[in-house]
Amino acid sequence: MDNRPSTFLGIGHNKQLVSSVPKEDPVNHPHHYTQYKGFEVIDITKQLDFLYGNAVKYILRAPHKRDEVEDIKKAIWYLNKKLEEIDAE
């Protein structure tokens, strides 16, 4: 699923045909973080504490990465750290 806007062709200031579709932006909007309709993963994770946020990040991006199992393991690692934090209280 691609959340980028649909292609719009128009005439630029130099009378050349231009497209308004943004190019892939692996730094600011990586493909594996923009797969959900209406939000990017960071829109959720920035509302959570660090450990929950990272666990959610890895869970949400896992299906869109090459190594899904690795991201699931990373999410579990952060959840285990959260359990340790809670147990220490």
C-alpha positions in Angstrom: 0.0 0.0 0.0 1.5 3.3 -1.0 0.3 6.4 0.8 1.9 8.9 -1.6 -0.6 11.1 -3.5 -1.7 9.9 -6.9 0.2 11.3 -9.9 -0.7 14.8 -11.0 0.8 16.0 -14.2 1.0 19.7 -14.9 3.0 22.4 -16.7 5.9 23.8 -14.8 7.2 27.4 -15.0 9.5 26.4 -17.8 6.6 24.8 -19.8 7.8 21.3 -19.2 5.5 18.5 -18.1 6.0 17.9 -14.3 4.7 15.4 -11.8 3.7 16.2 -8.2 4.4 12.6 -7.0 7.2 12.8 -4.5 10.2 10.5 -5.0 11.0 7.8 -2.6 12.4 9.5 0.6 14.3 6.9 2.6 15.4 9.4 5.2 12.3 11.4 6.1 9.5 9.0 5.0 10.9 5.4 4.6 8.6 3.0 2.8 8.4 0.6 5.8 7.1 3.5 8.0 4.4 4.8 5.6 2.4 1.7 4.9 -0.6 2.6 7.0 -3.5 4.7 5.8 -3.7 8.1 7.5 -0.6 8.0 9.6 3.1 7.2 9.7 4.5 5.0 12.4 6.2 8.0 14.2 2.8 9.6 14.6 2.0 6.8 17.2 5.5 6.1 18.6 6.1 9.8 19.6 3.1 9.6 21.9 4.5 6.6 23.9 7.5 6.3 26.2 10.7 5.1 24.7 10.4 1.4 25.4 6.8 1.1 24.3 7.4 3.3 21.3 10.3 1.2 20.0 8.3 -2.0 20.5 5.4 -0.6 18.5 7.8 0.7 15.9 9.3 -2.7 15.3 5.9 -4.4 15.3 4.3 -2.0 12.8 7.2 -2.1 10.4 8.0 -5.8 10.6 5.6 -7.0 7.8 7.2 -4.5 5.4 10.8 -5.3 6.1 12.9 -8.0 4.4 13.6 -9.8 7.8 10.3 -9.8 9.6 11.5 -12.2 12.3 14.4 -9.8 13.2 12.0 -6.9 13.8 9.7 -9.1 15.9 12.7 -10.1 18.0 13.6 -6.4 18.5 10.1 -5.6 19.6 10.2 -8.4 22.1 13.6 -7.1 23.4 12.0 -3.7 24.1 9.0 -5.3 25.8 11.3 -7.4 28.0 13.1 -4.2 29.0 9.8 -2.6 29.8 8.9 -5.6 32.0 12.2 -5.3 33.8 11.5 -1.6 34.4 8.0 -2.4 35.8 9.4 -5.2 38.0 12.0 -2.8 39.4 9.4 -0.3 40.6 
